[in-house]
Amino acid sequence: MAWIVLVISGLLEVVWAYFMKQSDGFSRPWPAFVTVATMILSFVLLAWVVRVLPLSLTYAVWTGIGVVGTAAVGVLILGEALTPVRLLALCMIIGGIILMKISSSS
């Protein structure tokens, strides 16, 4: 169950990052509200998960989902460029998370 909650928390990080961009510096109320609401929920879920899973693994997975997911949103929705170097960096992040999981006992 903790892994499912961790993935949901990571996906919420992607949601709040996207809506923070859409809020235009918190000058647009609805995107700003979605940003804050999903940020709070993401942190609450993350706080629950760190009670169950190791902190280093939990945080690596959570931030990894956030980085890779936000980069995907940037490319697929916001039209940002996906250069070979950025793709390599994302692959390295994913590889690092996999290594963290392999090296963990949870």
C-alpha positions in Angstrom: 0.0 0.0 0.0 2.8 2.4 0.8 4.2 2.1 -2.7 0.8 3.0 -4.2 0.5 6.0 -2.0 4.1 7.1 -2.9 3.3 6.9 -6.6 0.1 9.0 -6.1 2.1 11.5 -4.0 4.7 11.7 -6.8 2.0 12.2 -9.4 0.5 15.0 -7.3 3.9 16.7 -7.4 3.7 16.7 -11.2 0.2 18.2 -11.0 1.1 21.0 -8.6 4.2 21.8 -10.7 2.1 22.1 -13.8 -0.5 24.2 -12.2 2.1 26.4 -10.6 3.2 27.2 -14.1 -0.4 27.8 -15.1 -0.9 30.1 -12.1 1.4 32.7 -13.7 3.2 33.5 -10.4 0.1 32.9 -8.4 -1.7 35.7 -10.1 -4.5 33.4 -11.5 -6.7 32.1 -8.6 -7.9 28.7 -9.8 -4.5 27.4 -10.9 -3.0 28.8 -7.7 -5.7 27.0 -5.6 -5.0 23.7 -7.4 -1.3 24.2 -6.9 -1.6 24.7 -3.2 -4.2 22.0 -2.7 -2.3 19.3 -4.6 1.0 20.4 -2.9 -0.5 19.9 0.5 -2.0 16.6 -0.4 1.3 15.4 -1.9 3.2 16.3 1.2 0.6 14.7 3.5 0.8 11.5 1.6 4.6 11.7 1.5 4.7 12.2 5.2 2.7 9.0 5.7 4.9 7.0 3.4 8.1 8.0 5.2 6.7 6.4 8.3 6.6 3.0 6.4 9.5 3.1 3.8 13.1 4.3 4.2 13.5 8.0 3.9 16.2 7.9 1.3 14.3 5.6 -1.0 11.0 7.4 -0.5 12.4 10.8 -1.3 14.4 9.5 -4.3 11.3 7.9 -5.8 9.0 10.9 -5.0 11.4 13.5 -6.5 12.2 11.2 -9.4 8.5 10.9 -10.3 8.3 14.7 -10.0 11.3 15.4 -12.2 10.5 12.9 -14.9 6.8 13.5 -14.8 7.2 17.3 -14.9 9.7 17.0 -17.8 7.2 14.8 -19.7 4.5 17.4 -19.1 6.8 20.1 -20.2 7.6 18.3 -23.5 4.1 16.8 -24.2 1.9 19.7 -23.1 4.0 22.8 -22.9 6.0 22.2 -26.0 9.4 22.3 -24.4 12.3 20.8 -26.3 13.5 17.2 -25.5 17.2 17.3 -26.4 19.4 14.2 -26.4 21.2 15.6 -23.3 17.9 16.1 -21.4 16.8 12.6 -22.4 20.1 11.2 -21.1 19.6 13.1 -17.8 16.1 11.7 -17.4 17.4 8.2 -18.1 20.1 8.7 -15.5 17.5 9.8 -12.9 15.4 6.8 -13.6 18.5 4.6 -13.4 19.4 6.1 -10.0 16.0 5.5 -8.6 16.1 1.8 -9.8 19.5 1.5 -8.1 18.2 3.0 -4.9 15.3 0.5 -4.9 17.7 -2.5 -5.6 20.0 -1.4 -2.8 17.1 -1.0 -0.3 15.6 -3.8 1.8 12.1 -2.5 1.4 
